[in-house]
Amino acid sequence: MAKTVIEVKKNPNENNASVLRRFSRRIQESNIIQKVKGNRYNERKESKLKVKKSALKRMGKRKEIEKLRKLGKIK
């Protein structure tokens, strides 16, 4: 996500609360918070190599369990 710089300068006769209010309004108008909340739970897809390795590992475990079943060591 591209960074967005929002700058609010305090006017000479302005109090801190109104500066904060202007800053908050600018943040809301720029939709930064919505974008961050939208991307919060996105997860990357696993790489093909990782998927293949996990599949091979599962297949190996299944073969080992089947072998032990045939030998009568597990139910």
C-alpha positions in Angstrom: 0.0 0.0 0.0 1.4 3.4 -0.9 2.1 5.7 2.0 0.0 8.8 2.2 1.3 11.9 4.0 -1.3 14.1 5.6 0.0 17.3 7.0 -2.1 19.8 9.0 -0.4 23.1 10.2 -1.8 25.0 13.2 -3.1 28.5 12.4 -2.0 31.3 14.8 -5.4 31.7 16.5 -6.4 28.0 16.5 -6.5 25.8 19.5 -5.2 22.2 19.7 -8.7 20.6 19.6 -9.6 22.2 16.3 -6.3 21.2 14.8 -6.9 17.6 15.9 -10.4 17.7 14.5 -9.1 19.0 11.1 -6.5 16.2 11.1 -9.1 13.5 11.9 -11.4 14.8 9.2 -8.6 14.7 6.6 -7.7 11.1 7.7 -11.4 10.1 7.2 -11.6 11.8 3.8 -8.5 10.0 2.6 -9.9 6.5 3.5 -6.6 5.4 5.1 -8.4 3.7 8.0 -10.8 1.8 5.8 -7.9 0.5 3.7 -6.0 -0.6 6.7 -9.0 -2.3 8.2 -9.8 -4.0 4.9 -6.3 -5.4 4.6 -6.1 -6.4 8.2 -7.0 -10.1 7.8 -5.8 -10.7 4.3 -3.4 -13.6 4.2 -1.0 -14.4 1.4 -1.4 -17.6 -0.6 1.0 -20.4 0.2 3.7 -20.9 -2.4 3.4 -23.9 -4.7 6.6 -25.4 -3.3 5.2 -25.2 0.3 1.9 -26.8 -0.8 3.7 -29.6 -2.6 6.0 -30.3 0.4 3.1 -30.5 2.8 1.2 -32.8 0.5 4.3 -35.1 0.3 4.6 -35.0 4.0 1.0 -36.0 4.5 1.3 -38.8 1.9 4.4 -40.1 3.8 2.6 -40.1 7.1 -0.3 -42.0 5.6 2.0 -44.7 4.1 3.7 -45.1 7.5 0.4 -45.4 9.3 -0.9 -47.9 6.8 2.3 -49.9 7.1 2.0 -50.0 10.9 -1.7 -51.1 10.6 -0.7 -54.0 8.3 1.9 -55.0 10.8 -0.7 -54.9 13.6 1.2 -52.3 15.7 -1.7 -49.8 15.7 -5.5 -50.2 15.3 
